[in-house]
Amino acid sequence: MSNINLAIIYYSSTGTNYQLAKWAEEAAQENGANVKLLKVPELAPQEAIESNPAWKAHVEATKDVAEVTLEDLEWADSIIFSVPTRFGNMPAQMKQFLDTTGGLWFHGKLVNKVVSAMSSAQNSHGGQEATILSLYTTMYHWGAIVAAPGYTDPVLFTTGGNPYGASVTVDQEGNMVENVQPAVQHQVKRTLQIAQMVKQGNE
């Protein structure tokens, strides 16, 4: 996979989706891909962040993570997104970034990017699947190729079973309920394999 460029783009307020993104980064490195871990810009007012100790601590802990740029999307052969759910949809921070990609879309720069997505919520029916699917809607407009995990590996049946992308439930203390790291690892490997097939087919 050394010829595959993977951008892992996430938004996280208190750390769950950052952790999913970090697991994805580790898995991609183990598979030999060239990886960039990138966050979307924070849009929330500082007073909102200051009012939540966990949010404030996470923002401080990840201050050195690079913010994603449009150039990162051009560089990438494949992209994995990690976002929490907001009322069954992606957070405004991620949507705002995606809304800046019109120029790349217009010039066909996003066609055949291989994409996949992960999510989290505070209960098992909190909108994880809807959030992933809402993000994929944008990807279809890009002309990207969605690499959903489906049920392509037995690990999906022991890690929450989401065929659209790895997702996790987070309890009131901020702890992940399911052990989703194996699902993330499989999703990354599958995404990279499909990206490699697409890249070879275009050469």
Salt bridges, closest charged atoms under 4 A:
GLU25 OE1 - LYS22 NZ 2.99
GLU50 OE1 - LYS56 NZ 3.12
GLU60 OE2 - LYS63 NZ 2.93
ASP72 OD1 - LYS36 NZ 3.04
ASP77 OD2 - LYS199 NZ 3.14
ASP99 OD1 - LYS95 NZ 2.82
